[in-house]
Amino acid sequence: MLSVAFLFILVLLASFAAVMFVTRPTVEEKRVRQRLDDIAVGKVDGIDEPDLLRQISYSDVALLDNLFRKVGFTRRLRSTIAQANSSWTVGRLIATTLLIFAVSAWLATVLVPSAILGLTLAAGLALLPYISVVVQRRRRLHKFEETLPDAIDLMSRGLRAGHSVGATIEMVSQEVADPTGSEFRKTFEQQNFGLPFREALEDLARRVPLPDLQFMVTAILVQKETGGNLAEILDKTGNVIRERARLKGQLQVYTAQGRLTSWILGLLPFIMFVLLSLVNPNYTRVLVEDPLGQQLVMVGMALMVLGFYVIRRIVDIKV
């Protein structure tokens, strides 16, 4: 009875993912829809007018797009995708995750004797698309953090040369490499479209959730309220950010052994299991065929995850 219900869930998930993939509009359909929308608002042929409304797509399917906009989890997921500057949509990421889980779970029922172990492996594989987005987001934020001091120095020099704050933001968008330049470009364009300066900077801080950027935005907004030499304030802010970066680099060196230990302890059991299975399959078969062995594998994996988490918390020192 359990296997029939499990098979029904797998077929349901696979069908749902396949329907989402097949029913998504093609490039030509999107072009036709955009053309019809242009005609409806009276756009003249040959004039490429800018769209002042920011279009945020959660899914290529209109029904799912409206549904995902009302769910808090999908909104947070959309924010993560945007911060990673990824081409994924929320609907495509969820559909890919469900499809990988369904296929992996079906293969696990054939190759892995334990249903619990098979579901665990399938869930781990299904998280790979989300993990890739998280890694991409982390790399992009790290690159932004590295180039932010140069952007602050450029703003400070621009202010000393007599430029306004808006003009210095435009200079940063043109001179500093992405992703810093592209994010400052969005802020500059928002000001051009009429968004108040304070709201534009707060939106920049929301798009790039970094403490260093929070320092810079807070310094600029406080100066706008109380007055003072903004160029000098930016210089001090840049120095503070550079000192934090230097201290974080030293901590990375001091905690390298702990981080390496966590990776070794996490990967070594799997590597040894594969090597032992190649040398003597009967030696490791008891772990996947015997019920007691399956329970020990589950307990061991849970303890490994707990140990990995504890080690990462120990070496993750906040600056």
Secondary structure by P-SEA (a helix, b strand, c coil): caaaaaaaaaaaaaaaaaaaaaacccaaaaaaaaaaaaaaacccccccccccbbbbbccccaaaaaaaaacaaaaaaaaaaaaacccccaaaaaaaaaaaaaaaaaaaaaccccaaaaaaaaaaaaaaaaaaaaaaaaaaaaaaaaaaaaaaaaaaaaaaacccaaaaaaaaacccccaaaaaaaaaaaaaaacccaaaaaaaaaaacccaaaaaaaaaaaaaaaccccaaaaaaaaaaaaaaaaaaaaaaaaaaaaaaaaaaaaacaaaaaaaaaaaacccccccccccaaaaaaaaaaaaaaaaaaaaaaaaacccc
